[in-house]
Amino acid sequence: MALKRRWTSRVLLVDELGRLLLLCGRDPRRPGAGWWFTVGGGVEDGEDYLQAAVREVWEETALTLPVQRLSPVVWTRQAVFTVDGQGFDQYEEYRLARITSDEASAIKIDTEEARYGHHWWTIDELATTSETVRPKKMASLLADVLTTGTLHRGPLDLGHVNEDTDPD
């Protein structure tokens, strides 16, 4: 199967309680195959990663977030995966955006990508869930970003993963 190359900008939307908003996706061709993922998506023609990030936040949450509210890149990752019969080879950049409780309350999730749900996850929930969360080790990765100032070290490369074959 030919892999479609894709470049994405992902946002770690974290509220004042330190909870991370994740959306739930499913593969229609693989019953039971589901995962939780961050807000964000593909970089469109003519956009840079920051523009894509704020557009995706708006499309997926109805939250208008100026680019100045996004951190520098905290993680990068190259992921290979299959959804609905299409293989992808996807480069991802992750940025942090802290939002207020008023902003979190105003979020409206009404997007095809999240039709299976959304949830504000605590680090403890992320550490103990049996659900599939992407990227892997989200609890420790997020804790590091929120508590030790990873933002000042430059991006952490999470490597090249194959989500179809790598164990969870």
N, C-alpha and C positions, 0 to 999 in steps of 0.2 A: 504494500500500500504506500502510495506517495504521501509524504508528510507536507502539510501546508505550513509554511513559515508564518509566524505571527509575533508581533512586538506588542507588549502590554504594559500599562501603567496601573499599578494597584495601590490602594490607599488603606492604611490601617486606621479606620475611624474609631477613636477611643473617646468615651465620654468621661465626665468628671469623676465617675466612680471607678475608672480604670478598666471598664468593660469594652470589649472589642466587638463591633458589629460584623457578623458573618452571614452570608447568604447560603441557602442550600440548593444544590443542583443534583440532578439525576440524569442517568443515561437511558433514554427510552428503549434502547436495544439490549440493555442488560438489566433485567428486573432485579431490584434490590441494590443496584449500584448507585450509591449517593455519596456526596461529600459536601463539606462546608468550605467556603472560600471567601476571600476578602472582596470588598467593593473594588471595582475597576474593570478595565477591559482593554480592547485593542486600540492602538494608536492609528488614527485615520490619516489619509493623505493630507499633507499640509499642516499637520499638528506636530508639536513636540510632546515629550512625555508629560510635562506639567499641564499643558492644555488638555491632553487626553484625560489626565487624572481628574481635573475639575469638571470636565464634561461628563465623564462616567459617574462621578459622585452625584451630579445633578440628575442624570438619566435614571440612576438606580435608587436614589433616595429623595429627590426633589429638594436637596439641600444645595444652596448656592454657596460655594466655598471659594474665596479668592486664592490664587496661587500662592500668595504670601503666607497663607496659613499652613502650607505643606512644608514638611521638613525636607532636608536633603535626602537623597536615597539612603535607606537603612539596610536593605538587602537587595541582592540580585539573584536570579535563578534561571536556569534553562530547564524546561520541562517538556518531555514527550508524553503524549497521552492521546486517547481515542475517545471521541464523543459522537454518538449517533452515526457510527460507521466512518467518520472522518478522522484521520490522524493529524496531529498537530505537533510541531516543534516550536515551542513558544519561549521567547525571552521575556523575563518579567523584572520590572523595577518596582520596589515597594517604598512608599513614603508614609510617614506618620502625620495624622491630623487630629489634634485634640479639639473636641467640640464641647460646647456648654450643654447643660441639662435642657435648656430651652430648645437648642438646636436638635438635640437627640429626640425630644418629645415631638418636634415638628416633622421628623422624618416620615416620609410616606414611601413604603416599599411597594411598588406596583410595576414590576418588570418581569419579563418573560424568564430571565435568568434566575430569578428568585421565587418562582411560582411554587416551590416546595417548602418555602419558609425562610425566616430570618430569626436571628437570636443575638442578644447582647451577651457575650461570653465573658465570665471572669477568668482570670488566670487559673484558679483552682479548677473550674469546670473544664477548661482546656486540658489541664494536666490529667484529669481523671476520666474523660469521656472515652467511650468505646467507638464513637463515631469517627469517620474519616475526616480529618481536617488538613487542608493544604495551605501553606507548606507544612510538612511534618515538623514535629517538635515546636509547634506554635507557642505553647505555654512558656517554655524556657526562652525562646527567641523574643517573644513579646516582653517577658519580664526583664530581660536584658536591656531592651530598648527603653523601657519605661523607668528603670531604676539605676542603670549604670552609665547612662550618657553615651550609648552607642552612637548617637547622632553626631558626636564630635570625633569619632574614630574613622569615619568613612564607611562605605557600605561593606557589609559582610556578604561574601559570595556563598550561597547555599548549595552551589554545585550544579551538576547536570543530573537530572533524575528522570527515570522512566516510570510514570505513575501507573502504567498498566502492568508492569512486572515487578517493581520494587515492593517489598513487603511493607505493610503499614506500620 
